[in-house]
Amino acid sequence: MEETISLQELFTTLKKRIGLIIGLTILAILIAGIVSYNFLTPIYETNTQILVNQEKTDAAQMLNQNIQTDLQLINTYSVIIKSPAILDQVSQQLDLGLSAEQLTNKITVSNAENSQVVNVAVQDPDPAIAVDIANTTSAVFQEEIQQLMKVDNVSILSPAVLKENPAPVAPNPMLNMAIAAVVGLMLGVGIAFLLEYLDTSIKNEQDIEDFLGVPLLGVISPIKEEDSFETQTSTSTNRKAG
């Protein structure tokens, strides 16, 4: 019984404050949309892939061993790509005026499992600059890795290409608006229950029973001012007639 009453109170509160909840939800969606479309800087991403092998050898029996060694060195290659030894040259060649640390924040290096292919992803507000950074980083790495690790078999599988109408990877306005809708809904429900909890005024018969803890025996209906005036007039007329 208590659970039924609790659920009834729950839905009553939600129904009572439904306007507030919907209003806050719509407001949150509008704010997220305005911020996403007008204030957040679009970020574009481009990718290039590099294949790294050890020094070439004609011995067929060494092929599998070389592949295993390359796989073990993939993490090392990833660190080298984002190192100042590579990125300082990239910044100088492109005249970006950025430090190696700043470039590092724009570059993500990854590789597929059990693969010798290294993927270099670059994000930047300017899609053309992102392409230049990706391709220059690959070229500098291809040149410098020969001296750093004596690797002479580096191939660029797919250079970064500037698309005609690139789409930004961030921000995602629809995702932001969906998240804002959930947050606004939760905020609206929370405020609704908070207002209900803080509201201690007595508005109806049920509030009286809940406040006093005793059953209600009867209700005196309010007398309208017009009815009261007519009653007084009728009484006064009767007295004069008497």
Order of alpha helices (4+ residues) and beta strands (2+ residues): alpha-alpha-beta-alpha-alpha-alpha-alpha-beta-beta-alpha-beta-alpha-alpha-alpha
